[in-house]
Amino acid sequence: VANVSKHASTIEHLSYSFDIDGISRACLQELARHRIASYTVKSSRYTLQELKDEVQLNYKEDVLHLIDTVVSKYCVLTENHLVNAKIARQLVNLRSVIIDGVPNDIAKYCMPEAYKTSLVMTINARSLQNFLELRSSKHALWEIQYLAKAMYDAIPEEHKFLYESIYLN
């Protein structure tokens, strides 16, 4: 009814909750720009404790091995090897700050934007239409394009008609 009669305000009463795991803080920052949504994000205090408990990280060892084994567990990696190597260095430095006893609330200022986070997002259908239209665009950050696709794919089949005309596959 909403798309046919142009009364989009009626679909504001339909909402979805998404359990989002493993996006970067950079992607979270893009996601949070959509203000008509609610977010519950995993505390960095807990994620930094996990990093503190990680076996010793040594940047001087084989960087590719470090990226494949440890860095990929904590950070979203790109297709650019130079950037991934710099993310690895940031992660080693962050762990060093934590090991040196800096409280997590201060140490998080050293977190790379690539650091993974988890959240639950609740958004109404009208705002989701806007989100999918903007974030499925080829001009959007690559990671949020993947997230938009995953969110679209998670929508129940009987609701897809609300989004088909605006989702840019």
C-alpha positions as CSV (number, residue, x, y, z in Angstrom):
1,V,0.0,0.0,0.0
2,A,2.7,2.5,0.9
3,N,4.6,2.4,-2.4
4,V,1.4,2.4,-4.4
5,S,-0.4,5.2,-2.6
6,K,2.8,7.2,-2.0
7,H,2.0,7.4,1.8
8,A,5.5,6.4,2.9
9,S,4.8,7.5,6.5
10,T,2.8,4.3,7.0
11,I,5.9,2.1,6.6
12,E,7.6,4.0,9.5
13,H,5.6,1.6,11.7
14,L,7.4,-1.4,10.3
15,S,10.8,-2.0,11.7
16,Y,13.7,-4.5,11.4
17,S,16.5,-5.4,13.7
18,F,19.8,-6.6,12.3
19,D,22.5,-8.4,14.2
20,I,25.7,-7.0,12.6
21,D,29.0,-8.7,13.4
22,G,32.5,-8.0,12.2
23,I,32.2,-4.6,10.5
24,S,35.0,-2.0,10.9
25,R,34.7,1.1,13.1
26,A,35.0,3.0,9.8
27,C,31.9,1.3,8.5
28,L,30.2,1.8,11.9
29,Q,30.9,5.6,11.5
30,E,29.2,5.6,8.1
31,L,26.3,3.5,9.4
32,A,25.8,5.9,12.4
33,R,25.2,8.8,10.0
34,H,21.7,7.2,9.5
35,R,20.2,8.9,12.5
36,I,16.7,7.4,12.3
37,A,17.9,4.1,13.7
38,S,18.9,2.7,17.0
39,Y,22.2,1.1,17.7
40,T,23.6,-1.0,20.5
41,V,27.3,-1.5,19.9
42,K,29.7,-3.9,21.6
43,S,31.8,-2.0,24.1
44,S,35.5,-1.5,23.1
45,R,36.4,-2.3,26.7
46,Y,35.6,-6.0,26.0
47,T,37.1,-6.1,22.6
48,L,40.4,-4.6,23.9
49,Q,40.5,-7.1,26.7
50,E,40.4,-9.9,24.0
51,L,43.3,-8.2,22.3
52,K,45.2,-8.0,25.5
53,D,44.8,-11.7,26.0
54,E,46.1,-12.4,22.5
55,V,49.5,-14.1,22.3
56,Q,52.4,-11.8,21.9
57,L,52.2,-9.8,18.7
58,N,55.5,-9.0,17.0
59,Y,55.6,-6.8,13.9
60,K,59.1,-7.9,13.1
61,E,58.0,-11.4,12.4
62,D,56.5,-12.3,8.9
63,V,53.9,-9.5,8.5
64,L,51.8,-11.6,6.0
65,H,51.6,-14.4,8.6
66,L,50.7,-11.9,11.3
67,I,47.9,-10.4,9.0
68,D,46.5,-13.8,8.1
69,T,46.5,-15.2,11.7
70,V,45.9,-12.4,14.1
71,V,45.1,-9.1,12.4
72,S,42.3,-10.6,10.4
73,K,40.7,-11.8,13.6
74,Y,40.5,-8.2,15.0
75,C,40.4,-6.0,11.9
76,V,38.6,-5.7,8.6
77,L,41.2,-6.0,5.9
78,T,41.3,-4.3,2.5
79,E,42.5,-5.5,-0.9
80,N,45.5,-3.2,-0.5
81,H,48.5,-5.0,1.0
82,L,50.2,-1.8,2.1
83,V,47.1,-0.6,4.0
84,N,46.8,-4.1,5.6
85,A,50.5,-3.9,6.7
86,K,49.8,-0.5,8.3
87,I,46.7,-1.9,10.1
88,A,48.9,-4.7,11.4
89,R,51.4,-2.1,12.8
90,Q,48.5,-0.2,14.4
91,L,47.2,-3.3,16.1
92,V,50.6,-4.2,17.4
93,N,51.0,-0.6,18.8
94,L,47.5,-0.8,20.3
95,R,48.3,-4.0,22.1
96,S,51.5,-2.6,23.4
97,V,49.7,0.4,24.9
98,I,47.2,-2.0,26.6
99,I,50.0,-4.2,27.9
100,D,51.8,-1.1,29.3
101,G,48.8,-0.6,31.6
102,V,47.0,2.2,29.8
103,P,43.3,1.9,30.7
104,N,41.1,0.7,27.9
105,D,39.0,3.9,27.8
106,I,42.3,5.8,27.0
107,A,43.9,3.1,24.9
108,K,40.9,3.0,22.5
109,Y,42.1,6.3,21.0
110,C,44.8,4.2,19.4
111,M,42.3,1.8,17.8
112,P,42.6,1.5,14.0
113,E,39.4,2.4,12.1
114,A,39.7,-1.1,10.7
115,Y,39.1,-2.6,14.2
116,K,36.1,-5.0,14.1
117,T,32.9,-4.3,16.1
118,S,29.5,-5.9,16.5
119,L,26.1,-4.3,17.0
120,V,22.4,-4.6,16.8
121,M,20.7,-2.0,14.6
122,T,16.9,-1.4,14.5
123,I,15.6,0.7,11.7
124,N,12.1,1.4,10.3
125,A,11.2,0.5,6.8
126,R,11.2,4.1,5.5
127,S,14.6,4.8,6.8
128,L,15.8,1.4,5.5
129,Q,14.7,2.4,2.0
130,N,16.8,5.5,2.3
131,F,19.8,3.5,3.7
132,L,19.6,0.9,0.9
133,E,19.3,3.5,-1.8
134,L,22.4,5.5,-0.6
135,R,24.6,2.6,0.6
136,S,24.1,0.3,-2.3
137,S,25.5,2.9,-4.6
138,K,28.9,2.3,-6.2
139,H,29.9,5.6,-4.6
140,A,29.5,4.3,-1.1
141,L,32.3,2.8,1.0
142,W,32.9,-0.8,-0.3
143,E,32.3,-2.3,3.2
144,I,28.9,-0.6,3.7
145,Q,27.9,-1.7,0.2
146,Y,28.4,-5.3,1.3
147,L,26.5,-4.5,4.5
148,A,23.6,-3.0,2.5
149,K,23.5,-6.2,0.4
150,A,23.5,-8.4,3.4
151,M,20.7,-6.4,5.0
152,Y,18.6,-6.5,1.8
153,D,19.2,-10.2,1.6
154,A,18.0,-10.6,5.2
155,I,14.7,-8.9,4.6
156,P,11.8,-11.3,4.5
157,E,10.8,-12.2,0.9
158,E,7.3,-10.9,1.4
159,H,8.7,-7.4,2.3
160,K,11.2,-7.1,-0.6
161,F,8.6,-5.3,-2.8
162,L,9.2,-2.2,-0.5
163,Y,12.8,-2.1,-1.5
164,E,13.2,-3.5,-5.1
165,S,12.7,-0.2,-6.9
166,I,15.4,1.6,-4.8
167,Y,18.0,-1.1,-4.0
168,L,20.8,-0.7,-6.5
169,N,22.1,-4.3,-7.1
